[in-house]
C-alpha cells in the first residue's frame, strides 16, 4: 500500500513539475514540439505507412499464414515462436520501430501465437530500419558512411542474440501453438493454410484495404503524439537540469567502463529519444570515435523511452506484458555496444580503404554513401510532408464515409 501511494505521489509530482516547466518555457517547448512534428511527418509517417498497410493486407489474405508454415522449421528451434514470427521479425527490421510490436499484437489478436510466444517475439521483432542507420546516423550525424555497416551489423546481430536469449523466457508456463503433425510437403501445408485463411476472410477487397489504411494511420497518429511528447519532455528535462543531475550519476558508471564522462548527457538524452541522443553524441568534440559509436549502438539497441512508450501503448490492446520487452531492450543496448567494440577493428579500422590498410571486408564496405540511400533519404525529406498530408486527407475521407454509412 505504501509503495502504491508513493508511486502515485511521484507520478503526480513529476507531471506537475513538467507542466510548470511547459508554462515557464513556452518558446523552447514550441520549438521542441516543432522538431518532433517535423521528424514524424517527414520521415516516420511516410516510411512506416506503406509497410503497415501491406502487413494488414498480407495478414488478411493469409500470406502471413503461408509464410508462417515455411518459417516454422527455423523460428521454432531458434526462438521458440511459431513461423509467423518470422514475418513480424523481417518486417520489424525492414520498417523500423514500432512495426514489429504492431505486427506481434496483431498476430496475438488473431490468436496465431500465444501470450508467452508474443512476449518472446516482441522482444526481438523491433529494430531500427537500415535507412535510419545508414542515412540519418552514419551520413547525417557522423558524416561517415563507413560507420553504417558497423552500426547495422552490431544492431542486428545484437537483436538476433536477444532473440536467442529470450527463447528461455516463460519456460514454466509455456503454451505453444499446436504444430501440424501431418506428413505433408511443407509447400502443400503452406498453400492449404493460405487458402483456408482467405476463405475465412469475408470482407471484400475494398473494405479490407480501407480497414488497413485507417488502422495504419490511426497507429501512426499515436506514434506521432509520442514523438512530439517525448521531444518536449527531453527538452524540458534538459532546461530544468534533471538530465544534468542524472548525467552526473551516469558519469561514475562510465568511468567503470573506461568511457569518456562527456558521453553522459547524450546517453541520458538518448535514453529518452533516439534521434536527439545520437545527434548529441556525434557532435561531441575531443573524444575518440570508438566510444561515440559504442554509445550510439547502445542508444539504438535501447531504442529510447519514446519508442518504448509507443510499444507499451500498442501492447496494452492485448494481454501481452511489456516487462519482457523492456528487459530485452536493456540487453540489446549492452550487447550492441559490446559487439561494436569487438567489430571495430575488422569492420572499420582495417577497412578504411587507405593505401596502408586494406581489410578483408573492404570490398563490402562503400567509401561513399550508396546512391539508393541518398535518393530515398532526400525523397523522404522533400516529399514526405506532402505524402503525409495526402494520406491524412484519405484517412479523413474514409473515416467520414464510414461514419455516415450506418445512418443511410
N, C-alpha and C positions, 0 to 999 in steps of 0.2 A: 504493500500500500504506500509506504514512504517513498519507494523507488518510483512508483507511478506518479505520485504527486510532484516529486522533484522533476521528473521528465516533463510534466505539464507546465510547471513554472518556467523551466529552462526554455522550452519551445516558445511560450508566450513572451518571455523576456527577449529572446533572440529576434522574434518577428517585430516586436515593438521597437527594438533598437534599430533594425533595418528600416522600419517605416519612418522613424525620426530622421535617420540619415538620408532617406529618399527625399524628405521635405527640405532638409538642410542643404543638400547638394542637388538641386533640380537640374542645373545645366549639365553637370557631369553624368547624372543619371540618364538624361535625354540622349547624350552622346553615346553612352554605353548601349542604350536601347537601340539606337540607330545602327551601331556596329553589328549587334546581334541580328537585327532585322535584315541588314544587307547581306550577311552571311547566309541567312535562311533563304531569301528569295533569289539570290544569285547562284548559290551552289547547292545547298541541301535539297530544296524543293525540286528543281529540275533534274538533279542527278538521281534522286530516290524515286520519284513518282513513276517513271516507266517500269522500274523493277517491281514495285509494289502492285501495280495494275496487272502486269504479266503474271506475277506469282498468284494473284487471286484467280485469274483465268485458268492457269495451269492446274490449280487445286480443284476448281470447279469441273473441269473436263477430264479429270482423272489422270493427267500426265504425271502428277506427283506420285500417285499410287504406282504407276508404271515404273518410274524411276526408283521408288522405294523397294520394289521387288528386285530390281537389278543391283541395287546398292546393299541389299541385306547381307550378303556374304562378306562385305567389307566393314560396314558400320557395326554390326552386332559383335564380332570378335574384338574389334579395336576399342570401341567406345561404349558398348552395351546399350545401344539405342537402335531402333529399327531403321530399315533402309531409307525411309522417307526423311530421316535426319540428314542424310547426305545432300538432299536438295536444299534444306534450310542452311546447312553449313556452307555450301557453294554459293548460294545467293547472298548469304550474310557477308562473305568475304568480297564478293564482286560489287555489291551495292553499298556496303558500309553500315555503320551504326544507324538506327537500331533495327535494321531489316531482319536480322536473324531472330531477334526476340519476337518481332511481329509474326514471323512465319511459325516459330515454335508455339506461340499462343494459339495461332490458327489451327495448327495440327492437333493441339490438345483439345480445342473446342470441337474439332471434328472427331475426337476420340481415336485418332490414328496412333497416338502414343499415350503412355500412362503418365501420371503425375511425376514419378521419380525419373522416368526417361526424359520428360520435358525439362526437369531441373538439371539433368546431366547435359542435355543438348544445348540449352540456352547459355550454359557456362562457356561453351567454345564456339557457338554459332555466330557470335558477334565479333566483328573485326573491322578495322579501318579499311576503306577501299583503296586500291592501288593508286587511283588518281590523286587522292589527298596526300598520300605518302610521297609520290614522285613529283607531283606538280606543286602543291601548296608548301610542303615542308622542305623537300630537297632543293627545289628550284626557287620557290618564292621566298622562303625564310633564310635558308643557308646559302642560296645561290651556288649550289654544288650538286649537280645532277648525279655524280658518282656515289653520293650518300644514299640514293634511293634504293639500290639493290641491298645494301647493308641493312637499312631500316626495315625494308619489306621482308627480307629473309628472317631477321630477328623476330619481327612481329608475328609472321605466320607460323614459323617453327615453334615459337613460344605458345601460340594458340593451340597448335597440334599437341604439344606436351601437356597443356591444361586439360585437353580432352582425354588424354591417356590417364592422367591422374584422377579426373572426375569419374572415370568408369568404376572406381571403387566406392563412390558415394552411394549411400542408400542401400547397402547390401542386405541389411537385416529385413527391411520391409519392402524388398524388391518384388514388384509385379511387372512382368514383361508382357508385351503384346504377343499374342499367340502366333507361332510360326506355322506355315503351311508344310505339313509333312508329306504331302502327295509327291510321288516321284515323277515329276514332270520337268520338262525343259524350263529353265528359268525365263527364257523369252516367252514361252507359251503362258506361263503363270503371270508374267508381267502384262501381256496382252489381255488376258482374261480379267485382271484387276482393272485395267484401263476401260474395258468395255462395261463392266459392272458399275463402275463409278459414273460413267457417262449416262447410263440408263437411270441411275438414281437421281441425277440432276434434272429436275423438272422445269427449271426456269429457261425461257427462251434466251437466245444469244444476246439480244438487245438488253434484256433485263439483267443478265449476268454481267455484261460489260458496264452497264450503269451502276450496278452494285459495286463492282470492282473500282470504278472511278471514285464514287462517293466515299467508300470505305478508306481508300488510299489517301484521298485528300483530307478526310477527317483526321487520320493518323498524323499526316504532315502538319496540319494546323496545330495539333497538340505538341508536336516536336518543336515547331516554331515558337510556341509560347514558352517552352522550357529553355530554348536557346536564348531568347531575349531576357527572360527572368534571371538566368544564371550569369549572363553577361553583365546585367545591372548589379547583381549581388556581388560578383567578383570585384567590380569597380568600387562599390560602396565599402566592402570589407578592406580594400586597399586604402581608401581615403580615411577610414577611422582607425587605421593601423592594426587591425586584427590580423591581417596577413603577415605584417612585420613581426608581431608578437609570436605567432605560431612558427614563423620562419626562424626566429632565434632559437626555439627549441629544436627545430629540424637541423640546424647547423651542427649541433652536438652529434646527432646521428650521422650526418655526412662526414664528420671528422673520423668516426669509427671506420667508415668505408674508404677513407683516404680520398674523398671527393671534395672539390672546392666548395667552401661555405657560401660563396656567391650564388650558388645554384638554389639556395633555399627558397627565395622569393618566387622565382619562376616555377619551381616544383609545386609550391603551395597553390599558385595560380593555375597550374596545370591540373592539379587535383580537382579543382572546381570546373575548369573548362579547357579542353584540349588545345584549341587554336591559340588562345591567349598565352598559355603556358609554353607552348612550343615556340611561338614568336619571341617571347621574352627570353627564352633560353638561347635562341640563335643570335640575339642582339648583344649578349654578354661579351665584353672585350677582356683581353689579357687572361683568357682561360684557354687551355688546350681544347682541341676539337673533340677528342675522345670522351671526356666527361660530359660535354654538352650533348653528344649523340646518345650516350647511355641514359642521360636524364630524359631526353625526348622519347627514347624507346620505352622507358618506364611510364611516361605520361600516355603514350599511345596504348600500352597494354592496360593501364588502369582505366582509361577512356573517360575519366572525368565524372564528377558528380552530376553534371548536366545530362550526360548520356544515361547514367545510371538511374536518374530520376525518370527519364523517358521510358526506360525498360521497366522500372517499378510500376509506372502507370499502365503500361501495356499488360504486364503480368497480373495486375490487380483484377483484370476481367476474367481470370481463370483461378484455379486452385493451386497454381504453381508458386512456390515460395521464392522470394527474392534473395534470401540469405546465401544460397549456393552460388548465385551469380556474383554477388559482392565479394565473396571469398575467392572465387575464381579470378576476378579482376585484379585482386592483390597479387595472387600467384602469377598471373600473366605479366604484370608490371615487372616484378622481380626477375622472372625467367627471361623476359625480353632484354632487360638490362644486362644480365649475365651472358646471354648469347651474343649480344652486341660486343661485349668485352672480348670474348674468345674469337669472334669472327673479324675483329678489327684488322688484324694483320693480313689474313688471307683474302678478305673481300674488299679491303680499302687500301691499306698501306702498300701491299705488294702488287696492286693493280691500278696504279695511278697512270700507267701508260707512258711514263717518262723513259728516257733512254737508259737510266741507271737501273730501274726496277720494272720488270715485266713479269707479272704473276700468271699462274695457270688459269685464273678466272678473267684475265684481261680481255680476251675476245668477247666475253659475255657481257661486259660492263661498258656502256656507252660513255664516251668522253663528253658528249653534249646531250641535251635533252632530246629524247625521241620525238619525232615530228608529230606523232599522234597525240602525245601528251600535251604539247604546246597547242595543237589545234583544238582538242576537246576543252582544255582549260580556258583558252581565250574565248571559245564559243560559249561556255557557261557564263563567263563574266560579261560578255556582250549581250547575249540573247536570253540568258537565264531569267531576268526580271520580266521580259515580255512573255516568255513561256509560262511563268508563274501566274501572271495576271490573266492570261487567256484560260489557263486551267481553272482558276478560281471562278471566272465567269461561267465556264462549262459546269462547274460544281453547283453554282447558284441556280443555273437553268434546270439541271436535272432534279435538284432538291425541290425547287418551287413547283415543278411539274408533278412530282410525286405527292406534294402536299395538297395539290388541287384534285388529283385523280380520284381519291375516295369519295369526294363530295359530288362528283359528276354522275 
